[in-house]
Amino acid sequence: MRIAQAGATGFRMRHAVIAMAIGLALCSGPSRANAADESLQLKVGAAKADITPELREGHPVWMAGHELNRPAEGIHDPLFARALVLRDGQRSIALVAVDLIGVQHPLVRRVREQLPEFAHVLVASTHTHEGPDCVGIWGPAPDRSGVDPQYLEKVAQGIVRAVREAASRTAPAEAVYGTAEDVTLLADYRLPNVFDPVLRTVRFHRPGKRDETLAVLVQWNSHPIEPDKNRLITRDCYGYTVDRLEAEFAAPVVYFDGAIGGLMGTPNKRFQDAQGNWLAKDAFDLMRMYGHAVADLTIQALEGAKPVCMVPLVVSSREIALRLDNAGFRAARRAGVLPRPAFRWTGDVDRLGEPVAPDSDYQGPVALRSEVTYLRLGELHLAGIPGELYPELVYGEFQDPADPGADFPDAPLEPCVASLLPDDDKMLLIGLASDEVGYIVPKRQWDVKPPYAYGRDSPQYGERNSVGPETAALIMEALRRRVAEAQQASTASAK
């Protein structure tokens, strides 16, 4: 089996030339910006707000991520919205992580209405399967939503509160960026086995004082542990990651997921108890040990981290149209279980058609409104992807040729994130960014019709939680456009 790279090298070389020219012009002094020039002074602040649901009699909290009708029975540890605010003297950006399975785009729109002073507010989820249903499809029955509107309002207000508090704490900062790899922390539960084993991290510190940490950003690429029999609200393993790192650096830590689709999870035999037994997936000890292992990998990455310029801040984000071909999602929307607006499909990822009411008799193709974001943070390049990206779409490691049993074995290969960003050596990839549209599956892997790929008697898991087979191509095209728009804006401002 050969893994195709989808033209990544050519893209990277062309974009790197542009990035180098702009970067040399803008990042050339202390803090890689002139400390006397307030317009290029990086400032950073971080804060958190509690978004733990209230458990009370007669008002069940439906837990997301596994079977229906799973009411929470207690709180193992609290849930938070954690905000990191970046400022460059001209604009402010907020990066927020919430301990939920996946906030929906309509909620993010509501949050932004309350924070108009920010150039961009990105809200991503840690994808815990042990928190409240904030999508709708894990309620008490297939035709009943699991969403509590009052709880969603609590989440929205918690995000706003965390962002405002983080903004009030901003202080001058410098940054270092580091990476580390450990593929033994990953398992792929869907063929072909492809991983993004790179942990990416940024540590912000006081100017000239590398030992005084202000905040840490961590991005890793795996589902949490997901103990399916658990009925206690928990942040899952990444809560342990954050707690360990906050103790290590005495500073706030914000954790983000990257490419977790396809299906990235934890290995079955990687951690043992004191008696030498392999820890079961339902063990809280496994959550703790895995979370600490990710924290240790972060510390390893930061030991070799290099200074990185983080100004100016450039935002290129736009609402997009994703064609909704998933029959189950369409039915759930009509039933009110998936309360999201839909629009007539125009054929253009950047153009939404007329709204389509859930009870409309319109029979044509429809689209969901979502979002793709590109942020240039000085020398760093951040891609915000609105769902669970398959790792093939990070570095272009596609199976080539595709398995002939797949539905579209001759489909064109999508461009990958690394090929679209100006510099994949200084990359942050945030999945579930400001939306959760499910799995983002390369079209060559789409497999719902017999004969099935890899000689299977049934299809692999994934497609039933995807908007449709065109999703990956649409999102990559949207990212391409956002990067191009940002480069045009940067070039114009530099003249």
N, C-alpha and C positions, 0 to 999 in steps of 0.2 A: 504494500500500500504506500503510495507516495502522498506527501502533504504538499499542496500547492500554496504558494505565497501570494498569489493574486496581485502581482505587480507592486509590492510594497516598496521595494528599493527605489524605483524611479520616483514615486510620489515623495518619499522621504527626502531624497536629494534635492528635488525642486523646492520643497517647502523649507528645508533647512537653510538654503541660501537666503530666502526672504527673512526667515526668523533671525539668522545671524546678523543681517544688515540692520534690522530694526533693533535687535537686542544690543548691538554695539553702540548704537546711537543713544539708547535710553538707559542702559545699565552700565555706567562707566565711572561711578564714584563710590564713596562710602555707602554702605548698605546697598552697594551697586547702584546707588542713586545719590545725587548731591544732597547731603544732609541739610544744607542751607536752603535748598529749594523745597519749600513746603509741598508743592504740587507733586513731588516725587517721593514723599516720605511715607513709607509703609507704617501703618498702625494696625494693631491687632487687639481684639478683645474676645473673651469667651465667657459663656454662662450656660446654665441649665435651668429647666423648669420641670416640675413633677407633673406627669400626665397619667399617673396610675388611676385606673378606673375604681369607682366606689362600688363595693359589693354590698348589696342590701337585699333583704328578703322581698320576694315578689318582683324583683327587677333583675333578671339574669343577665350576665355578661357572657355573650357567645364568643368562644375562643376561635381564632382563625387558624387555618392552615392544614387541618386534617379532616376528620369526618364532621358531618352536620351534628347539631344538637349536642354540643360539648360546652355546657355551662361551667364557668370558672367556679372553683370551690374555695379558693383562698389566694393570698398574695405571697409568693416566695420572695420576691424582691421588686422594688419599685421600677416603673417605667419613666423615661425622661425624654424631653426634647433638649438637645444640646446644640448650641449655636456658636459658630465662629464667624466673627465680623472682621472683614478686611477693608482698610481704607487707604487711598493713595493721595488724599488731599483734594481730589476732584470728585470722586465717587466712592460709594460704599457698596460692598457685596456681603451677603449673609449666606453661609453654608450651614444647613441645619440637618441633623440626624435625629430621627425619632425611633423609639423602640416599638415599632409596629410592623406588621407584615407588608404594608405598602399603602401609603397615603395616595388618594386619588387626586387627579388634576383639579377638579372643581374646588376642593378644599384649599389647595395651594393658591388658586386665584383669589379666594376669600382672604387668605393671609396677606397676600400682596396688597390688597386694597387698603389694609391697615398700616402698611409700611411703605408709603409712596416715596419716601426720601431715599430709598435704596434703589440702586441701578439694577440689582437683581437679587432675588431671594430664592435659593435652591433648597428644596426640602426633600430629603431622601430617607429611606427606611432601612433599618438594620435587618428586616425580614424575619423577626422572631415569629415563630408559629405558636407562641404561647401568650399572645396578647389579644385584645379585643378585635373582633371582626370590624374592619373599617372599609371593606369592599362591598359586602352584602351577601356573598355566596356561601357563608358558613352559619346560617341561622338555624332555627329549630326544625325547619322542614325545607324541601326544595323550593317551595313557592313562598317562603317567608324570609325576608332579609334579616341578617344578623346585625345590621348597623343600628346603633343608638344615636340619633341626631344630637342629643344633648352631650354625649361623650365626644362626638366629632367637634362640637363647639368648644369643649374643654381642651381638646388637642390644639385647635386653631389658636385659642387664647394663650395656651402654654407656649406655642411657637413664637407668637408675637412678643410675649413677655420675655422669653429667653433672648430673642434678638435685640430687643431694646436694652436689656441689662448688659448684654455683651457689648453693644454700641457705647454704653456709658462707661465701659471699662477699657476702651481702646487706649493703647500706649504705643510709643515708637518701638519698632521691632526690626530685627533681621531674621533671616530664615536659612535653614539647611534642609537639603532634600536627600533622601537616601532610599535604597531598595535592597531587598534580600529575597532569596528564593528558598523554598522548601516544598518540593512536590510530595514528600511523604505525608504532609498534612492534608492532602487532597485525595478524593476518590471521585471517579466519573461513573455515574450509575446509568449511563446511556452510551451506546456505541455510536461512533468511534470514540476512543478515549483521547480527549484533548483537554489540556489544562492551561490556565494562566497562573503559574506558580509564583508570580512576582508580587511581593508586598511593597507598597509604595507609601512613604511617610514624609511629612514635613514637620520640623520642630521650629517653633518661633521662640526667639530669645531676645533679651534686652540688647540694644546696640552695644557692641564691644564686650559683652558679658555672656559668653557661650554657656556658662554654668547657671544662668538665671532664666529658666524656661518660663515662657508666657502661656504657651498652648502647644498641643501636639495634634496633628491630623493623621489618621491611619486609614489606609484603604487595602482591603484583602478580598479574596475571591472564592468564597465558599458559603453555602447555606450554613446556618447554625445547626445545632445538634438535632433539634426537632423530636423530643420524646413524645410520641404520639399518644401515650396513655396518660400523660400528665394533665392535671386540671388545676394547676397553680399558675397564676400570672407570673411571668419571669422575662427578664431581658435575654435569657439564654446565655450561651458561652461568651458572647461579645461583651456582656456586662462584666464578666470576670476579666476580660482583656482590658477594658477601660479602667476598672478599679486597680488592677495591677500596675498599669502605666501611670495612673494619677499618683499612686503611692511612690513610684520610682522617681517621677519628675516633679512632684509637688506642684502640679499645674493641671488645668482642665485638658481633657482628651476628648476628641470627637472621632467616632468610628464610622466608616462608610463601607458598603459593599461595592464590589466591582462586577466582574463577569461571573455570575453564579448559576447561569442556566446550563443545561446540557448533560447531566444534572450534577453540578458540583456539590459534594458533600464531604463528610469526614470518613476516613477509612474505618472499616470494621475492626481491624486488629492493629491498633496503633498505641493504645494506652492500657496499662495494667494497674490493678490495685496492689496493695501491699503484699497480698498472697500470691501474686503472679497471675491472677485471672484477668482475661481480657474484659474490659469494662463494657457493659451493655449500653445500647443506645438510649435507654430510659434512665440511665444513672446521672444524677446531678454531679457526681464526682467526675464523669466524663466531660460535662460542660465546663467544670472548673479547670481540669487539666488541659483541655483543648484551648480554652480561653487564655490560659497562662502561656501555652506554647506560642500562640499568636502574639502575645505581649513580648515574649522572649525574642521572637523573630523581628519584631519592631525595634527592640533595643539593639539587636544585631545590625539592622539597617541603619540606625542612627549612629552607631559607632563609626561607620564609614561614610557618613553623610558629608556632603560638600555644600559650601555657601551657594545660595541661589538668589537671584534678583526676583522680587515679587511685585514690582511695579513697572509700568503702569497697569491698571486693571482695565481690561477690555472685555465688553460683554457682547455676545452675539447669540441671542436666543429668540425663538419664534414658535408660536403655536403651529402645530401641523395637523394634517389629516391622515389617519391610519385606517385603511379600508377594513371594515369589520365583516369578515367572512365566517367567523366562528358561529355556527348555528345555535350552540348552547348559550353563548353570550348574548346573542340577539334575542333569544327567547327570554332569558333572565331580565334583559332590559325591558321588554314588553310587559313582563309580569311585575315590574317595579322592584325586583330583587337586586338588580344592578342599576342604581339610579344615576345614570350618566346621560348627558345630551348626545344626540347623534345628528349627523348632517348628510345631505346628499353627497355622494362620492363624485368629485370633479375630475379625477385622474391626475391631479397635481397635489403632491404632498404638502405644498405651501398654501393651498387654497381650499377653504371649507365651502361647501354648498349651502343651500337653504336648510334650516333646521327641520328635522323629522320627528314628530311627536311619537311617543311610545305606542299610542293607539292609532297611528296613521295607517291607511291602507296602501301606502306607497310600497311597491314591490321591488324597486331598483336597489342597486348597491348603496350602502351607507358607510359612513366613516365616523370614528371617534375623534374627538379633539384631544390632542396630547401635546408634547413639547420635546424638542431636542435643543441642547444648550452647548455652546462652546465658550469657555472663559480663558482668555490669555492673562495669566497672572505673572506678568513680567516674563521670565524665561520658562515658566511652567505652562503647560497646556492641559486644560481640564475639559473632558468630554462628559456631558451629562446625558445619560441614556435612560429612557422612561420605562424600564422593565428589566427582565432577567436575561441578559445577553449571553449567548452561547460563546464559549472561549474561542472557537474557530474565528469569530469575528473580531478578535482583538489583534492578532498578528497574522491572520490569513492562513492559518494552518488547516486548510480544508483537505478532506479525503479526496484524492484524485487518481483514477476516476471514481465517481460516486458509486455506491452499491447499486446494481441494476434493479434491485427490488424497490428502491425509493420511487416516490411518485414523480419527481422531476429530476432525473439523473443528469440531464443535459442542460439544466438551468444555468444561466451565467453566474459566475462567482461574484458575490458582493464584495465591494472594497472593504477593507478592514479598518479599524480605528487607527492603528499604527500608521497605515498608509495615508490617512487623511490629515492627521495632526502634523504640524510643522516640525516637531522634534519628538519622536517617541522615546528618547532617552530621558526626557523630562516631562513625564506624562502622569496625569491622574485620571482615573476612569471611575466615575461614580454611576453605579447602576441604581435602578428604582428612583431615578432623579425626577422629582416633582410629578411622578405618576407611577402607577403599576399596571402595565398592560399585559403582564404575563411573560411567557417565554418568547424570546426573539430567536427564531430557528432559521438557520441557513436554508434557503429553498431547496438545495440539493439533498438535504436531509429529511425533508418533509415526507412523511410515510404514514398514511391512514388507509390506503387501499391495498388489497392483496394483489400479487404476492408481496410479502413484507420483506424488508431489507434484512440481511444477515441470516437468512433462512429461518426466521422466526415464524411462529404460528399466529402471532398477534402483533399489533404495532407497539412500539416503545412508548413510554410515557413522555408527554411534552405537548403535543399538538392540541390536545383538548383544552389546555390552558394558554393558548396563543391566539392572538387576534386573527391571524391568518398567514398563509404562505408568502405573502408579499411584504410582510412587516419588516423583515431584516433589510431588504433592498430600500424600502421607503425611509427607514431610519438612517441608513448609511448615506443616502442621497441628501437627506436633510442636514446631516452633520457636514457633508462636503460643502453645502451651500453656506452653512453658518461659518465655517472656517474661512471660506473665500470672502464673505462679507467682512469679517473681522480684519483680514489682511488688507482689503481695500481701504477700510477705514483707517488702519494704522499707517498705511503708505501715504494716504492723503494728509493725515495730521502731521507726518514727518516732513512734508515739503514746505 
